[in-house]
Amino acid sequence: MKSLKSINPWFWVPTLYFLEGIPYVLVNQVSTMMFTKMGVPNGQMALFTSLLYLPWVIKPFWSPFVDLIKTKRWWTIAMQVLLTAAFIGLTVSIPHPDSAMIAAQQTPMSMFTVMLIIFWITAFASATHDIAADGFYMLGLSQSDQAWFVGIRSTFYRIATIFGQGAILFIAGRLETSTGDIPFAWQMSLLITSVIFAVFTLWHTFFMPKPDSDAQRKNEEETKSDKAKFIVREFGRTFLTFFQKPGIWLAIIFMLLYRLPEAFLIKMINPFLVANRDLGGLALTTDQVGIAYGTIGIIFLTVGGILGGMYASKVGLRKSMWIMAAFMTLPCLSFVYLGVFQPENIIAITTAIAVEQFGYGFGFTAYMLYMIYVSEGEYKTAHYAFCTAFMGLSMMIPGLFAGYIQEALGYKDFFWMVIACCIATIGVTFFAYHKVDPAYGKK
């Protein structure tokens, strides 16, 4: 194996973060479209796919032990091997409900029991891979290189998102159209994903460096048992100090409710876009969704995030909170427009999606900055991890019920309900705004 100095970071940083993004998108986004196209009712689909968020919610509880056992490189490659196996498992375990059951949207989730188990394995492996890969990034690069490559890693994570929500859906959609066999189309899409993931996993086996700082320390006085006890004690202390922070309960409520409209909306976007028009949907094909939402939408989401960061750095977190709350809530009206008028023009549909995604990307910046603000002080890294757990919980809980609410209300009234949830975003912004240091976040 080459030394750290002889392996250029370009050989492994882009591919590492591309692989970090794929399983997250597959579990939390692509699965919703796959189950919808396979005829699973929205209530069951949203419930079970939202439960897959759980590993990212509880990730902070096992992340300290990734430091204790083996090396970050070992964990990273081991999880990539496990994820490759899981993707192959998803490919071969996909059921084949008959076309009449799919058309009637009456495919029971029980047909996907094996797939759901493998999705759970994928989710836990992906969350563990996130821990190890982010840790390895800090060990495998100098501080100057870490700063230089931070934009590169973010870019390739976004490329993975576009690959998952764009390319995979486009391929599945074209195969659905050409073969008329929806299960086969998704099986082939998962197979392509498996092959790509396996190739990059093999690449990392040879081209990820072995930094000295990542080596297991064999000559320490502390035993592994002593280290485990120390980690447990420190984790307990970080946990207690997090909940002892001034104003922490207001911060938790903010983290749980600021994204409430989007948390309900995100689970129903794909089903709405492909649902028949007599059911209130837009009747797009899967490949059209891959382009409109999975590609153009993600690009506008990214641009919104970049501009949001630039704006926040200019005026600070506090001054940016109200305009960002507006950007987070008002674009939800795009889906009210789509639900009420059900336009057939793909340009109009794509424009509405782009507006909503741009607004979400811009408004989400305040949420990220607020989490960093709350995490300031001792145990900053650990406290930020707790904040991300509440971030995951804020998406998981509404998603559990989103499908059943939509089935009860229909798409049009569901989108009006999402608009009503904007009251929660405005409310928590009002209370949090007064607690933020006016100078925080300014350059």
C-alpha positions in Angstrom: 0.0 0.0 0.0 1.3 3.4 -0.9 2.1 5.9 1.8 -0.2 8.8 2.6 2.1 11.3 0.9 2.2 9.3 -2.3 -1.6 9.1 -2.8 -3.1 12.3 -4.1 -6.4 13.1 -2.3 -8.1 13.5 -5.7 -7.8 9.7 -6.0 -10.1 9.1 -3.0 -11.9 12.1 -1.6 -14.4 12.6 -4.5 -15.2 8.9 -4.7 -15.4 8.6 -0.9 -18.1 11.2 -0.7 -19.9 10.0 -3.8 -20.2 6.6 -2.0 -21.3 8.3 1.2 -24.2 9.9 -0.6 -25.6 7.0 -2.6 -26.9 4.8 0.2 -28.5 7.7 2.1 -30.4 8.8 -1.1 -31.3 5.2 -1.9 -32.8 4.5 1.5 -34.5 7.8 2.2 -35.5 9.1 -1.3 -35.3 6.4 -4.0 -37.1 3.9 -1.9 -40.2 6.1 -1.8 -40.5 6.2 -5.5 -39.8 2.5 -5.9 -42.5 1.4 -3.4 -44.9 3.9 -4.9 -44.3 2.6 -8.5 -44.7 -1.0 -7.1 -48.2 -0.1 -5.9 -47.7 0.3 -2.2 -50.4 2.7 -0.7 -49.0 6.1 0.4 -49.7 5.5 4.1 -47.7 2.3 4.4 -45.0 3.6 2.1 -44.4 6.8 4.1 -44.6 5.0 7.5 -42.0 2.3 6.7 -39.6 4.5 4.7 -39.7 7.1 7.5 -38.7 4.5 10.0 -35.5 4.0 8.0 -34.4 7.4 9.2 -33.8 6.0 12.7 -30.1 4.9 12.2 -29.2 8.5 11.4 -31.2 9.7 14.4 -29.4 7.5 16.9 -26.0 7.6 15.2 -24.4 9.6 18.0 -25.0 6.8 20.5 -22.6 4.4 18.8 -20.2 6.8 17.0 -17.7 6.9 19.9 -17.0 3.2 19.6 -16.0 3.5 16.0 -12.9 5.3 17.5 -12.3 2.4 19.9 -12.5 -0.6 17.6 -10.2 -1.0 14.5 -9.3 2.0 12.3 -11.3 4.6 10.4 -10.0 3.1 7.2 -11.1 -0.4 8.2 -14.6 0.8 9.2 -14.9 2.8 5.9 -14.0 -0.1 3.6 -15.8 -2.7 5.7 -19.1 -0.7 5.5 -18.6 -0.2 1.8 -18.3 -4.0 1.4 -21.4 -4.5 3.5 -23.3 -1.9 1.5 -22.3 -3.5 -1.7 -23.6 -6.8 -0.4 -26.8 -5.1 0.7 -27.4 -3.5 -2.7 -27.0 -7.0 -4.3 -29.4 -8.3 -1.7 -31.9 -5.6 -2.6 -31.5 -6.5 -6.3 -32.3 -10.2 -5.9 -35.0 -9.8 -3.2 -37.3 -7.4 -5.1 -40.8 -9.0 -5.3 -42.8 -9.1 -8.5 -46.4 -8.2 -7.8 -48.8 -8.6 -10.7 -49.6 -5.5 -12.9 -53.3 -5.5 -11.7 -52.2 -5.2 -8.0 -49.7 -2.4 -8.9 -52.3 -0.5 -10.9 -54.8 -0.6 -8.1 -52.2 0.7 -5.6 -53.0 -2.3 -3.4 -49.6 -4.0 -3.1 -49.2 -4.9 0.6 -45.9 -3.9 2.3 -45.7 -7.4 3.6 -44.4 -8.5 0.2 -41.3 -6.3 0.8 -40.4 -7.8 4.2 -37.0 -9.1 3.1 -36.3 -5.9 1.2 -37.2 -3.8 4.3 -34.8 -5.9 6.5 -32.0 -5.3 3.9 -32.9 -1.6 3.8 -32.4 -1.5 7.6 -29.0 -3.1 7.2 -28.2 -0.6 4.5 -29.3 2.3 6.7 -27.2 1.2 9.7 -24.2 0.5 7.5 -24.6 3.9 5.8 -24.8 5.8 9.1 -21.7 4.0 10.4 -19.9 4.7 7.1 -20.7 8.4 7.5 -19.0 8.4 11.0 -15.9 6.5 9.7 -15.6 8.4 6.4 -15.8 11.8 8.0 -13.3 10.8 10.6 -11.0 9.4 8.0 -11.2 12.6 6.0 -9.7 14.5 9.0 -7.0 11.9 9.5 -6.1 11.4 5.9 -5.6 15.1 5.0 -3.6 17.9 6.4 -5.5 20.8 7.8 -4.9 22.9 4.7 -6.0 20.1 2.5 -9.1 19.5 4.6 -10.1 23.2 4.1 -9.3 23.0 0.3 -11.3 19.8 -0.3 -14.4 20.7 1.8 -16.1 22.1 -1.3 -15.0 19.1 -3.4 -16.5 16.6 -0.9 -19.8 18.6 -0.7 -20.0 18.7 -4.5 -19.5 15.0 -5.0 -22.1 14.3 -2.2 -24.5 16.4 -4.3 -23.5 14.5 -7.4 -24.4 11.3 -5.6 -27.8 12.9 -4.8 -28.4 13.7 -8.4 -27.3 10.2 -9.4 -29.7 8.7 -6.9 -32.8 10.9 -7.5 -31.9 11.7 -11.1 -30.0 9.0 -12.9 -31.5 6.0 -11.1 -35.0 7.2 -11.6 -34.3 8.1 -15.2 -33.0 4.6 -15.9 -35.9 2.9 -14.1 -38.4 5.1 -15.9 -37.0 4.3 -19.4 -37.0 0.6 -18.6 -40.6 0.8 -17.3 -41.6 2.4 -20.6 -39.6 0.0 -22.8 -40.4 -3.3 -21.1 -43.7 -2.6 -19.3 -42.3 -4.5 -16.4 -42.0 -2.2 -13.4 -40.3 -4.7 -10.9 -37.8 -5.7 -13.6 -37.0 -2.0 -14.3 -36.2 -1.4 -10.6 -34.3 -4.6 -10.3 -32.0 -3.5 -13.2 -31.6 0.0 -11.7 -30.5 -1.5 -8.4 -28.2 -3.9 -10.2 -26.5 -0.9 -11.9 -26.1 0.8 -8.5 -24.6 -2.3 -7.0 -22.0 -2.6 -9.8 -21.0 1.0 -9.5 -20.7 0.8 -5.7 -18.7 -2.4 -5.9 -16.2 -0.9 -8.4 -15.6 2.2 -6.2 -15.3 -0.1 -3.1 -12.6 -2.1 -4.9 -10.9 1.2 -5.9 -10.8 2.4 -2.3 -9.2 -0.9 -1.1 -6.1 0.1 -3.1 -6.2 3.9 -3.3 -7.3 5.0 0.2 -4.2 5.9 2.2 -3.1 4.4 5.5 -2.2 7.5 7.6 -0.1 6.9 10.7 -2.6 8.8 12.8 -5.3 6.2 11.9 -3.1 3.2 13.0 -4.3 1.2 16.0 -2.1 2.1 19.0 -0.8 -1.2 20.5 1.5 0.1 23.2 -0.9 2.2 25.3 -1.2 1.7 29.0 -4.9 1.8 28.9 -6.7 -1.5 28.0 -9.6 -1.5 25.6 -11.9 -2.0 28.6 -10.5 1.1 30.2 -11.0 3.0 27.0 -14.5 1.8 26.7 -15.3 3.0 30.2 -13.7 6.3 29.5 -15.7 6.7 26.3 -18.9 5.9 28.2 -18.1 8.4 30.9 -17.3 11.1 28.4 -20.4 10.3 26.4 -22.5 10.6 29.5 -20.9 13.9 30.3 -21.4 15.3 26.8 -25.0 14.1 27.0 -25.7 15.9 30.3 -23.9 19.1 29.4 -25.9 19.3 26.1 -29.2 19.3 28.0 -27.8 21.8 30.6 -27.1 24.4 27.9 -29.0 27.7 28.5 -32.2 27.7 26.3 -31.6 24.2 25.1 -35.3 23.2 25.2 -36.2 26.1 23.0 -33.4 25.1 20.7 -34.8 21.5 20.5 -38.3 22.7 19.7 -36.8 24.9 17.0 -34.9 21.9 15.5 -38.0 19.8 15.6 -40.5 22.3 14.1 -38.6 24.6 11.8 -38.7 22.1 8.9 -42.2 20.8 9.7 -43.7 21.8 6.3 -40.9 20.2 4.3 -40.9 17.1 6.6 -44.6 16.4 5.6 -44.1 17.4 2.0 -40.9 15.5 1.1 -42.5 12.0 1.5 -45.4 12.9 -0.8 -43.6 14.7 -3.6 -42.7 11.5 -5.6 -46.1 9.8 -5.2 -47.9 13.1 -6.1 -45.8 13.6 -9.3 -46.5 10.1 -10.6 -50.1 9.6 -9.4 -52.9 9.5 -11.9 -54.6 12.8 -12.6 -58.0 11.5 -11.5 -56.3 10.9 -8.1 -55.1 14.4 -7.9 -51.5 13.8 -9.2 -49.6 14.9 -12.2 -49.1 11.6 -14.0 -45.5 12.1 -14.8 -43.3 9.2 -15.8 -40.5 8.0 -13.5 -37.8 9.3 -15.9 -39.6 12.7 -16.0 -39.5 12.9 -12.2 -35.8 12.0 -12.4 -35.1 15.0 -14.6 -37.5 17.5 -13.0 -37.2 16.8 -9.3 -34.1 14.6 -9.1 -31.8 16.6 -11.3 -33.1 20.2 -11.9 -34.7 20.3 -8.4 -31.5 19.2 -6.7 -29.4 21.8 -8.7 -31.7 24.6 -7.5 -31.6 23.2 -4.0 -27.8 23.4 -4.1 -27.8 26.9 -5.6 -30.2 28.0 -2.9 -27.9 26.6 -0.2 -24.9 28.3 -1.6 -26.6 31.7 -1.9 -28.1 31.2 1.6 -24.6 30.7 3.0 -23.3 33.8 1.3 -26.2 35.9 2.6 -25.9 34.6 6.2 -22.2 35.3 6.2 -22.9 38.9 5.2 -25.6 39.8 7.6 -25.2 37.1 10.4 -27.6 34.4 11.6 -30.0 36.6 13.5 -30.7 39.1 10.7 -31.1 36.3 8.2 -33.5 34.2 10.2 -36.7 35.9 9.1 -36.0 36.0 5.4 -34.8 32.4 5.5 -38.0 31.3 7.4 -40.0 33.0 4.6 -38.0 31.2 1.9 -38.5 27.9 3.8 -42.3 28.4 3.9 -43.6 30.5 1.0 -42.3 28.2 -1.8 -44.5 25.4 -0.4 -47.3 27.3 -2.3 -45.7 25.8 -5.4 -47.2 22.5 -4.6 -50.6 24.1 -3.8 -50.4 25.5 -7.3 -49.5 22.1 -8.7 -52.2 20.4 -6.7 -55.0 22.8 -7.5 -54.3 23.4 -11.2 -52.6 20.1 -12.1 -50.7 21.6 -15.1 -49.7 19.3 -17.9 -46.8 21.5 -19.2 -43.6 19.9 -18.0 -41.8 23.3 -18.0 -44.4 24.7 -15.6 -44.1 21.7 -13.4 -40.3 21.8 -13.3 -40.3 25.6 -12.6 -42.6 25.1 -9.6 -40.4 22.3 -8.3 -37.3 24.4 -8.9 -38.8 27.4 -7.0 -39.7 25.2 -4.0 -36.3 23.5 -3.9 -34.5 26.8 -4.2 -36.5 28.2 -1.3 -35.9 25.1 0.8 -32.1 25.2 0.1 -31.9 28.9 1.0 -34.1 28.6 4.1 -32.3 25.5 5.4 -29.1 27.5 5.8 -30.5 29.2 8.9 -31.3 25.8 10.4 -27.7 24.6 9.9 -26.2 27.7 11.3 -28.5 27.6 14.3 -27.3 24.0 15.0 -23.7 25.2 14.9 -24.6 28.1 17.2 -26.3 25.8 19.7 -23.3 23.5 19.7 -20.7 26.2 20.6 -18.6 25.6 23.7 -17.1 22.5 25.2 -17.8 19.2 23.4 -18.7 21.2 20.3 -18.4 18.2 17.9 -20.4 15.9 20.1 -23.1 18.5 20.7 -23.4 19.1 17.0 -23.9 15.3 16.6 -26.8 15.5 19.1 -28.3 18.4 17.0 -28.1 16.3 13.9 -30.0 13.6 15.7 -32.9 16.0 16.4 -32.6 17.1 12.7 -33.2 13.5 11.7 -36.0 13.2 14.2 -37.7 16.3 12.8 -37.9 14.5 9.4 -38.8 11.1 10.7 -41.8 11.8 12.9 -43.9 13.8 10.4 -43.0 11.3 7.7 -44.5 8.5 9.7 -48.0 10.0 9.4 -47.7 12.0 6.1 -49.0 9.2 3.9 -52.0 8.4 6.0 -52.9 12.1 6.2 -52.6 12.5 2.4 -54.8 9.4 1.9 -57.4 11.0 4.2 -57.3 14.5 2.7 -56.3 14.0 -1.0 -53.3 15.8 -2.5 -54.8 19.3 -2.8 -56.0 19.5 0.8 -52.8 17.9 2.0 -50.7 20.7 0.4 -53.0 23.2 2.1 -52.3 21.4 5.4 -48.5 21.7 4.7 -49.0 25.5 4.3 -50.8 25.6 7.6 -47.7 23.9 9.2 -45.7 27.0 8.2 -47.2 28.6 11.3 -44.9 26.3 13.3 -41.8 27.5 11.3 -42.8 31.2 11.9 -43.5 30.6 15.6 -40.3 28.9 16.5 -38.3 31.4 14.5 -40.0 34.2 16.5 -38.9 32.8 19.8 -35.4 31.6 18.7 -34.6 34.9 17.0 -34.5 36.8 20.3 -32.0 34.4 21.8 -29.4 34.6 19.0 -26.3 36.8 19.4 -26.7 39.6 16.7 -23.0 39.3 15.8 -23.0 35.5 15.3 -22.2 34.3 11.8 -21.0 37.6 10.4 -17.6 37.7 8.7 
